[in-house]
Every structure is written in structure tokens, then in C-alpha cells.
Amino acid sequence: MSDTAILWLRRDLRLTDNPALVSAMTSCERVVPLYIHAPEEESPWLPGGASRWWLHHSLDALDGSLRERGSRLAIARGPTLDALLHVADTTGATRILWNRLYDPATRERDTRVKAALRAKGLHCESHNSLLLREPWEPRTGTGGPYRVYSAFWRKCGLDPAAPKVLETPNRFRPTPDFQGITLSKLALLPRIPWDQGLTERWQPGEAAALARAQEFVRAGLATYGQRRDLPAIAGTSGVSPHLHFGEIGPRQLLALIAAHHGTIDSPDAEPYVRELVWREFAYHLLYQFPATPEEPLDRRFARFPWRTDNADALLDAWQQGRTGVPLVDAGMRELWHTGWMHNRVRMVVASFLTKNLRLPWQLGARWFWDTLVDADLASNTLGWQWTAGCGADAAPYFRVFNPVRQGERFDAQGSYVKRWCPELTRLPANFVHQPWSAPTTVLAAAGLDLGGNYPHPVVDLAASRQEALAAFERIKMR
């Protein structure tokens, strides 16, 4: 057995079901858990403010778990290769293990790092902790990648039995002393304290991830299919940021489902399991089409006539939740305050940006990237291209989400809108999703001054829909 291994941690910030950790502890006497901060190597997708906030607290929680087991988290700054070689030289480590990531820039970096480490005589080993299967594995009958989710779902049929989950190490052997840097030196937290809403809503870390997942499987899974589209209630799992940072893995979620329901393919479980496989589909697409975070998969959209007049002002109104369209504004304000947005509302605000405002989907993807605590390049890219109509399995472009109808259907009493847009609190439910249609007497009784304490709509919904459809026809004809 070798003496010392470096466990290079990235977005696998957990001790349970961590294959690189288990392999390191099996093959070596001592393990050095190491996080290397090198955000510049993730360019052009540097972590946004909400992601940095989460990362700080997740690293802190992981360090606490390691210390309870006789170890600690070592932290170093990049460049990554220099840091790994330095820590290996300092500790005498001969093996370096990690769990794979699939973002294009990270894949390129990891390939270079692995080759350089092996050239120095170090043993390198990578594992899969992020996904149920590798993104290159599902292939169509002709050997190509999937572009339609329904076919991908059928191909990726899951074993109804519980998957094997790797156990948590009880105790680490004493590790070599490495003088890294403190977590505070990474300066991940905001200098201006805008993060109160994140602190109120979230608790990063492996223990919190497991507790949230267990509660959802116990109390929310059976009704997930009926309640997941209602933004005013807690009908979703809320584990997406924990999944992104690897505080919990998809195998663990399936194991929890199987333990509680006896199988993962029960009618109650299937809607949620399909969402986990949708995540797999997102990584499959990102791996197969690495340019899609910036470029449309449907190349026709490279010549789409996006709006140029008043674009900056419209984008600002959308980002600030001041469009005058209540469901859109509520979603954007929820995002700013909590770092998260209900999935149904994500589709609505994305449709509004790309189709009613006719602004490029890349602008929305960038804003989500900076403000979401679950900002994930694969899922973010798939979601935006799907809604904009230019990606795999995309909604036809003529399927424009009407924010008024969506609000009336999924937030009938306006509870969600009134929570995030309190100036609309006194409006009757039949006007809360379209206050511009309310009589002046109703507006006055509700204390609402359109153009004053709440804006007029920045666009006409019907007219902007027709303009979007006309723009789509122009690229279809070429």
C-alpha cells in the first residue's frame, strides 16, 4: 500500500458516496483532502456571486466534518498544476485522485494536468461521483448523441433496485502537515452584505443536503408530480444546489427513494426520477456539444433578429423585477433575494426575455449564472436553449409562455406574486396577474398606482408574441 494520496476536491464536497475518497483510503495509508481555488481556469464561466457564497459555506462545512474524523481540509490557490505538485512534494504523496467534472474548460484543464502529473511520475486516477452514468455512454442506434429527451429516458432505464452507496469513512489516519491558506483568504463572501436572503433560505453542506433530501423523500415525493408546478408552496426538493456542489449525489437520492418506497420506479417516484435523468441529459448534451453554453444548437438561431432598440433598459427591467408583468417580476425578485427561483417560473421568465422582449438567451443565462445558488453550466444551458427554442428537445418557438395564463393556472390566488411583489397585495386575485386590466376604482382601492409604485408593462404581451413569431418565420425561410 502506498503511503500518501492527495484527494483533489472540486464539486464533490461530501464524504459519503465519494468514490475518489474511498479509492484513496483503500490504496494509501494517509489522505490529504485538498481544495484548490483557481476560478480563472474555469473561464469564461467564472463562478458567480451566489455560487461563491455557497462554496464558502460548503467548504467550511466539509472542513468541520473532516476535523470530526481526525483530518482537515487543505486549501491552496492555483494554478492547479503548480499547487498539486507543491502539495505532493511537501507531503510525499505519490497518488492524486479526483472525481470528474464535465464543463468544457475544466475538461481541457484536467487533461493537461493529468498528462503533466503522470510525466512527473505521479499516479493519477479519476472517478465519477457527479452522475449516474458517464455522459458519453448513452448512444443512439446510429452511434450518435441524443437530442430528444424521451428517447434518452428510454435508453437510460434505471434499475428499480437501490443503487450501491459508498460508506462514509469513520476516521482518517493522521495526515502530513501542509500549510495551506485559510478559507477567508479566498474572499468568496460579498464585501457588501447582500446575502441575507441566501442565509435565511439555505444551509450549505453535506449534513444539510442529506436532511433536506430525506425530508423531501419522506413528505414531498408522493405529491411531487401534483405540486411541483405551484410556486407558492414548497413542492420541489430544493436539492439542486446541493447536487451541483456534490454535497449529495444522485445515487444517494435514488437509494433514499428506494429505501422509503421499496423501488425507484413507483408511480409516486417517477416524476422526480425523470428530473434526475433530465439532469443527466443536460450533461450528455454539454459533453457532446461543448460550444452550446455560448452558441445555439440549432444553427438557424445564429441569425435570429434579436431586438436592438431599448435593449439595455428592457434587460435592466427584467433583471430588477420591474417589467410590470407580475409573475415575471415575482420570479426575478425571488431570484435576487434567495439565489433560487421556482422551476415553473424559470421557464416563464426565460420565455418572457427571449420571446416577449426578444433579447438573446445568452443574456439570461449569464444573469442566472451569477445569481443562482444552483448555477450549473449543463442544466443552465439546456434550460435556456430549451425555452428559447434553439436547443435539443426544445419547445417549438411558437410555444410562448403567457405569463398571465401561467399565473392564473399555477398561482390562482396570487400568493406567490403577492409575496415577492407586496405592492400588489391588496389586488383581487382576478386582477393580480394583469393589474393593467383592473378598473381605476379597483386600483385605487388596492393602493396601486400603475407607472408609480408599480410599472406599466414594458411590452404588450400579445403584440410582442406576434413579433417573435414573425422573427422566427424569417429564419425558418432561409
N, C-alpha and C positions, 0 to 999 in steps of 0.2 A: 504493500500500500504506500502510495506517495505521501509526502509529509504535509504539504500545504497547497490549498487551492484558493483562487480568487473567485468569488461568486459576484459576477458583474451584474448588478441590478439595474433595471430600467423601468419598464412599466409592468413589473411583476412583483409589486410591493406587498408580498404576503409570504407566510411561512408554510401554510397548508397547500397541498397540491401544487407544489413548486418543483417541477422535475429537475431543473438545473441544480437546485439546492440539494435535493435527495441524492443526485448523482455525485455532487461534490462531497457530501458527507459519507457516502459509501466508498468513494475512491481515495479519500485523503484523511489524514489524522486531524488536520485543522483546516478551518474555512474562514476566509476573510470576506465578510459581506461588504461590498463596495458600491457606492453610487458615484458616478462621475457626471458633473454638471458641464455640459458642452452644448448649450442650445444653438450656438451658431452652426453646428454641424447638422441641424435639422432644417436649415434654410431651404426653401423660402418660407417654411411654415414654423416660424419660431413660436413657442408656447405663448398663448395669450394671458391676459391678466388673471382671469378666473382659473385657468389651468395652473398658473404659478402659485396662486393661493392654495389650491388643493394639494399640489405637490409638496409644498412646505409642510402642511399638517400631516400628510400621508407619510413622508419621510420621518417626521417626528414620532408618529405612532409606531412605525416599524422599528425605529431605534429603541423605543421603550420595550417592545416585545422581545427584541434581541437581548437587551440587558437583563430581562427577567430570566433568560436562559443562559446567562453567562457570557454573552458576546456583546457586540455593539456594531453600529453602522459606521463604517469609514466613509468619509466624503472627500472627494478630490475635484479639482477643476480640470477641464480639458486643456489642450487637445486630448482626445480619448486615448490614442495610441501611446502618447508620452506618459499619461497617467498610469495606464496599465503596466507599462514597462517599469516605471518607477516603483510602483507598489510591489510588483513581482521581485524586483531587485532588493527592495527593503525587507520584504518578508521571507524571501527564499521560495516563493511559490513557483511551482513548475506546471501547474494546470490552471486554465482560465475557462470558466463555464458561464453560460448565459442562456436566457430564453429569447427566442427570435422575435423581431419586430418586422413589419412589412411595409412601412412607409417608404416611398422610393429613395429619398435622400438617406434614410437610415440604412436601408439595404445596401446601398452603394458604400457607405462608410464602413459598415460591418464587414463587407467583403474585403475591403482594403486592410482593415485592422486584422482580420483573421490571417491573411496572407503574410503580413508583416510579423505577427506574433509567431507564426509557425517558422518563418525564416530565422527567428531568434532561438528556435529550439523549444518553444513552449507548446504544450499540448492544449488545443482548443476544442471546445465541444459546445454545441448549441442544441436547444430543445424547444418544444412547442408547449407553452403554457397559456397562450392567448386565445386559441381557437380549438374547436372540436376536431377539425382536420386541417391539413395544410391547404392553403389557397390554390395551389397548383394541382391538387389531386382530382377534384371533380372535372371531368371532361365530357363533352358531348359525344354522340355516336361517331362523329367525323373527327374527333380528337381536338376540337377547338374549345374555347371558353364559353360559358353560359352567358346569355344576355337577358333571359327571361326567368323570373324567379320561380314560377310554378314548376318549370322543368328542373331547375336547380333543387327545389324542395323534394321532388320525387327522387332525384339522383341521390340526395343526401339523407335518405331514410335512416332514422336513428333506431338503434337497438332499444326496445322498450324496457329492458332491464337497466338497473342503476349502473352508471359508469364507475370505474375504479377511481377513487380519490386518494392521492398520496397523503400519508400522515404528516402531522406537524412534529418536527424534532423536539424532544423534551429538553435536551441540554446540549450546548455546544462545548467542544473542548476548548481550552484556553487558546486564544489566537495571538499571533505575533503582534507586537505593538507597532502600529503605524500612525504617525502623527499627521492626520489629515487636517481639514478645516472644519469649523463649526457650521451648523446648518444656517445660522443667522448670516454668515458671510456670503451666502448665495443671494441674499437680498430678494427673496421671492415674494415677500409680502408687500402690499402697496405702501408707499410713503404717505400718501393722503388716505386716511382710513375710510374707504368707500365700501368696505367688505362686511358691514354689519348684517346685511340681509343674508349673505352667504353663511355667516357664523350662526345666525338664527335657524337657518334651514338645514344645514349639513354638518355631519361629523365624519370627516375622512378617517381612513384607517381600516385595517383588516377586521378588527372586532366589530366595528360599526357596520361594515359591509355584511358580515355574516348575520348579525342581529336583524338588519333590515331585510335580508333575503329570507330568513326564517319566518319573520312576521308576515311577509307577503305570501309565502307558500302556505302558511297556516291559515291566514284570514282573508287573503285577497285573490289567490289564484283561481278559486272556483267561480268567482264573479268577474274575473278579468275581461273575458270576452264581451260582457254586457256593459261594463263600467269604464273601460279604458278610453272611450271617446268623450267622456264627460269631464271637462277641465275643472269644474268647481269642486270635485271630490278627489280623494286620494285613491284613484282606481288603477294606477300603474305601480310597477315595482319600485321605481326610484333607484335602481341599482346601476344605471348606466355609467355614472362617473366612477363607481367602484370597479366596474368591469374595465373601463378604459385604463385606469391606473393599475390594474391587476391586483387589486385588494381582494378580489374574489374571481374565480374562473368559471367558465361555462360548464365544465364538468361538475363542479360543486353545485351549481344551480340545478342541473339535471338530477344529481344524486339527492338533493333535498326534495325535489318533486317526487322522485320515485319512492323515497322513504315515507313521505306523507300520503301519497296516493296509490302506492303499490306499483305504479308503472308511469312512464313518461308520455305514453300515447293515449291517455284517457281523454274523453271529450273536454273535461274541465281544463286540462293542461295544454291541449294542442294550440290554442291561440297564442299562448305565451311562448311555447316551444318554437312556433313558427317565427316569432320575433327574434329568438336567438339564432335561428338559421338565416333570417334576413341579415343579421349582423355578419354571419359567415359569407353570405352572398356579397356584401359590401367589400369584404377583404379579398374575396375572389376577384372582383372587378378591379379593385385598386392594384392588385398584383398583376393582373393580365393587361391592364390599360393604365400604366403609371402616369400618363400625361393628364388624366381626367380631373385632378384637382384644379387645373387651370383651363383645360380645353374640353369642349363638349364631345361626348362620344359620338353623337350624331353630327357629322361634319357639316351638315346644312346650316347648323346654328352658328357656325363661324362667320356667316354673313348676315345674321339676323339684324334687322334695323332697330337697334335699341334706341331709346329716347336720348336726345341730347339737350333739348330745351328744358331749362329749370331743373336739371337732373340733380344738382347738388342740394338744392333746397328740398326736393322731394325725398332724397335719401336721408337728409337730416330729420325730416318729419317722421319718417319710418323708424329710424333708429331711436328717436326720443319718445315714440308712442304718442305722436301728435298729428296723426293723419286725419282725425275726425271720423274714423271708422272704428267703432268701439271694440270689436273683438280683436282687431289688429293691434290697437293701442294697448289693450289689456295684456296681450301676449308679450309685446315688446317691453312693457313696464315690468312684468313678471321676470323677464329675462334679465333686465338690468339690476333688479333688486335681489334676485335669488341665484342668478347664474344658471337658470334652468327654465325651460318652457315646456308645457304640455305638448305631447306629440301631435295631437289633432290641430292645435293652434299653430304649431310649427309649419304644418302644411298650408294653413290659411295665410299666415304672414308671408311665407315664401311665394305663394301664388299671387298675393297682392303686389309684392315687389316686382316680380318678373312679368306679370301679365297686366295688372291694372296700371302700375307705374311704368311698366316696360323698361325696367332697369336691369342690367346684367346680373345673372345669378351669382357671378363671382363676387360681386359686392356684398351680397347677403351671406355667402359662405364665409367671407372674411370677417364679417361682423359677428356671426355665430362663433367663429373660431376664437375670437378674442373675448367673448362674453360668456360662453357656455362652460360650466364646470365639466361637462362630459364631451367637450370638443374632441372629436375623434376623426381623423382625416378620412378614413374609409367611409364611415357612416355619414359624415357631413357631406362628402362628395356625392354619395349615392342619393341622399335625401334631396339635395338641391337640384341635381340633374333630373331626378325623377319628377319633381314638382315643376321645374321649368320645361319639361318635355323633351329634353335633349340627351337623356342618358339611357341606360339599359332598363328595360321593363318600364319605361317612362309612361306617365299618364299622357294620353294624346293631348296635344297642345290646346285643342278646343275645350278640354275639360278644365274650365276656370272655376276655382273655388269662389263661390259667392259668400263673402263674409257675413252678410245679413242672414242668409238662409242657414249657413253653418251655425251661427249664433242661436237662431231660433230653434234649430234642431237639437243642438248639443248643450246649450246653456239657456234653456227655455225661460227661466225666471230671471236671467241676467245676473246670477250670483257671482259668477267668475268675473264678468265685466265690472260689476259694481265694487268688487274687492280691489281691483287694480286701477279703476277709474272712478274714484269716490265722488267726483263732481257729477256723476250720473246716478248717484244712489237713490235719489227721490223720483227718478223717472219711472212711470209704469212699465211693466215687463213688455207690453206690446210695442213700446217705442224705444226700449233701451238699446236695441241693436241698430236702430236707424233714427236717431234723435232729430235729424233734419226733416222727418216726415211728421213730427208731432205738431199739433196746433200751438199757436203762440200762448194760449192760455195754459196749456199743459206745461210748456217750457217754463213759463213764469212761475207756476205753482211748484215746479221742481227746482227753482233757483238756477236754471240753466240759461246761460247767455251764449248762443252759438256765435262764434267769432270773438267771444270774450273769454269766459272761463273754460270753454271747450271749443275746439276749432270746427269750422265747416270742413266737410270732406275735401281733401286735396285734389281728388279727381271724381268725376261722375262714374259710378260703377258700371252702368250699362254702356255708356259711350266708350269707356276705356277698354271694356271687354271686346267690343266690336273693332276697335283699333288694333288690339292684339291679334285678333283673328285675321284681320286684313294683312298684318305684318307677316303672320305665319303663311298665308297664301302666297305671298311674294317669294318666300324661299322655297316653297313647295314646287313652284312653277319652274324653277331654274334647274 
